[in-house]
Amino acid sequence: MSFLRRRILGIVPTLFGVVVVTFLLTRLLPGDPAVFFANSPTADAATIRAIRESLGLDQPLWRQFMLYFSGLARGDLGVSVGTGQPVLHDLAQRLPASAELTIMAFLIAVAVALPLAIAAACNPRSLVDHACRLIGTAGVALPTFISGLLLIDLFYFRLGIAPEPIGRIAPFSEMAPGITGFLLIDTVLAGDGAGFRAAFAQLVLPAATMAIFALAPLMRVTRAAMLGVLGSAFIRTARANGLRARTIIVSYALRNALLPVVTTLGMVFCAMLGANVLVEQVFAWPGVGSYALGSLLSLDHAPVQGFVLMMAGIVVLVNLLVDMAQALIDPRTGLLDDA
């Protein structure tokens, strides 16, 4: 497909632009990384100069970029000064935690938002419709870290039914054997039922926090799309012909409302990749978001650049999948005309 080839070729300049912008922005951050990593307010000029030389910060900006870009061409994202490990290794170690959290939150949001929005569209001005609009407004108004703190206060401190929000596993618990990096899957593969329940319990609150963030746009777009389709002439004709309500809603209305819904699903998933930074901080979740934020605060450039580049790659891939899904749902979009 020429469409697919064009989109794949378009990824290269997009990612190159991300690399350039991220590199320049990290160099514009206030503060001197050499002074920070000297780890002493009384460090002398010679010590700071030696650190700057070891980090390559004594080089001209264009040469720093050429060295960084040549490393990228070899698959080298640099070394984190904070951990002493290659950035690629750190990201690979932490990505499964973030992916598990984001995917679980996304599935919760979809499972709640779509049925509720469809029910609201089918019953306008009903109690379900009012609840849908209320949840949608609250999801937009509440920042993710506020939602997380409220859930912790309610379910951990007041009700005592949630585990301590300090990461993926409870204190003094052993991690499941690392097979996939996804704790829920690894505990199932290891036949560890208690470990699965413990990992799931730790995942519920942070996933619910991110799901609240995603509920609002999914509900609003799905409800609006369904209302538009349900008012169409072909829906009135289907009802007049005596078709069952379930057939009309699922086979006719929902199918014709899928295009904006699928687009919103992709946008929401990409937005959740950014929202997980705050959620991981609130719940001490050992993912790439907390890793990148800690590196940003410590002026550790390489992890920040690697994180942004990885997120950009995921966003580009998600957008490509959304375009392909739209072409399959409705060939009239013309995206597959050159197939």
Order of alpha helices (4+ residues) and beta strands (2+ residues): alpha-alpha-alpha-alpha-alpha-alpha-alpha-alpha-alpha-alpha-alpha-alpha-alpha
